[in-house]
Amino acid sequence: MTVYTQDELKKHAGHKIVCVTYQKKYVDEETTIECETCHEILYSEFKYCPECHSKLDKFGKCPNKCME
């Protein structure tokens, strides 16, 4: 889940929030902001396409159009 509104984000006020980078073969593949209290992903950003592993463009789009 991604938090889209201020009201959704306010639900996590006072919780333990962390920024986590997941790596594969020493390459950052995904960075997330997570609420450890609720075990919920508040925001996620991929550097590479999770399907074909191509590098995403500056808008987060796969050049092979996998994630459309």
N, C-alpha and C positions, 0 to 999 in steps of 0.2 A: 504494500500500500504506500502511496505517496500522499503526504499532507498537502492539500491545495488551498486551505483557507486558514485565516487567523484563528477562528473558533476551534478548528481541528487541532491546531498547534497548541493552543492554550490548554487543551486536555492533558498535555504532557508537562506543564509547568511544575517545577519542583522534582521532576523525575531525573533519573540518571541518563543523560544523553551522551552518546559517544560517536566519534567519526572513525569508521573502519575501512581499511583498504584490503581487498581480497586480491591475492596474487596467484599467478600460475606461471611456473618456470621463470620466476624473478621479474615478471612483467605485471604491472598493475592492470587488472582487468576490470575491477569495479570498485567504486568508492561509495560508501553509504553513510547516512546519518541515522543512527538507531536509538530507540528508547529501550534501554536495558530493563527498565521497570516493567514495561508492558510487553517486551519482546516483539517490538514492532519496528519495521523499517519506515522511517519518516521521509527519506529521500534517497534515491539511488541514481548513480551516474556510471554508465559503461564507457570505457575507453576503446574497447574492441567489441565487435558484434558477438553476442553470445552464441549465435548460430554458425557463422562462417569464419569468425575470428579476424575479419578484416578491420583495419583501423577506421573508426568512425570519423566523419567530417566534423567541422567546427560546430555544426548544428546538432550533432549526436545522431546523424543518419548513416546507415550502412550504404557504402557505394554499390553493393550488390542488391540493395532494396529488400533485404531479408526481413527487416523489422517493420514493414509497412502494413 
